Amino acid sequence: MINPFREDLVSRNLPEACSIVIFGATGDLTHRKLIPALYNLAVDGELPSGVRIIGVARRDWSDEYFREELKRANQKVSRTGHDEAVWDSLASSIFYHCSEFQDKEGYDKLAKRLSEDDRARGGKGNRLFYIASAPEYFDDILLNLKEAGLNREQESGWSRVIVEKPFGTDLGTAQHLNEVVNGTFEEKDTYRIDHYLGKETAQNIMVLRFANAIFEPMWNKEHIDHIQITCAEHFGMEGGRGGYYDKSGALRDMVQNHLLQLLSLVAMEPPTDLSADGVRDEKVKVLRSLRQWDTPELVGKNVVRAQYLAGNINGDEVPGYREEERVNPESLTESYVALRCLIDNWRWSGVPFYIRMGKRLPKKATEISIHFKETPTVLFNAMPGGVPGGNVLVIRIQPDEGISLRMNSKLPGTTLRLEPVKMDFHYSTSFGKSSPEAYERLLADAMAGDATLFARRDEVEEAWRFVDHIERAWHDTRTPPMMAEFPAGSWGPREADELLARDGKTWRRL
Ligand code: BG6
């Protein structure tokens, strides 16, 4: 009998024991995301025994001090709370390795330490290097790993690398980093993090589309009027983020990666299989089909950038973007961006995709809404109130993860009036347990050798190509700076409303 399961797919998601070496171990990401993710994998019984965690950083910390710091952080942020017994067992596998990122000797010592440890414990020599340092050290770390031979597969083990964001600051720097990464690790062993891909709801986009017969036949230009992707955040530049953010801006910080990834998942063709390349081949085609806004005029017409002014969020007075700590008072960096994208392929020709992202909006919420075309204007349009709009399918990425469908219904009563109603699915009530954090899934996948939820080299570069044109137009000194403004706590600038109004559409109210 033919085995209906492909070996590679069946064996997915079985993480293998390995040494996880985290560069930038004293940083925020390690404390707030990586260690809590590993802890919660342990709670769920998904962390293979034999996993060792070695934190590398410059500060002169001991194993004990490192563990204590991590424990304090885990107690504060862990998804499932903090259980001393689980923590103690995890902590006994956590170690600290003090080294400068440029210091070759530190890598030789690390190599020695890893092989001695493998020999002592009978480990296979599997290594997962996680580069979570400041981006200026990415090159040094990769080159030194290579010099120390740590990039090479051991006799029976593998060697993989996870690279955190930001993956470059434009196409040129991303290409350079890709050269360095791929000069050190093979592409199959390279895992570029985009934590949005690890979110449960982002993973569900493919299931919604390809495991339900009712949506896919309608998922095209014949039936869909337009699509909106919104990522709103209520916070601003707290915790000293202004320094990083002011050099980046909303477009580079979130659109180039997270939001274009969501767009690819929504717009891609069905992949031939669920292998990493099967899925990524389809996603990258979407990015390649994005119409390029490659002149200042096109950027002016299709992209709005803005900054928040002082305002009020949930009763709190907050400063304007340019008054934030570590932000240049004359900054021309956008804290908000709205864009109209067109995908020039057979399925989506003529269907606009609108993306908006902003800090200091009224709340934190990320969602994708699919706006279907309206019914023909016969029958109910003559009734009082007419038809109150087309169907809208909303995929709530966060918070309150779920999916809802807006439909029109008859209002009970003796006259015929139509009212929109909602069919609503909430993860929390349907499945009764919290979804794993994105980093849990991504770390487990990297240990299992499954790169589906990581960005491939060509995806990253295509996304930068699109973003670069816009950045170039914004920094073109011959064109006036097109920077709109809006009070913090509102839903963005008037110009973003006008962007949709020109197409006869409005932003969905969240
Ligand atoms: C990060 C950005 O990649 O994603 C931040 O640098 C942003 O600016 C964050 O706030 C949002 O992530 P999440 O998971 O909280 O939506």
Residues whose N, C-alpha, C, O or C-beta is under 5 A from the ligand:
A	BS01	BG6	D253
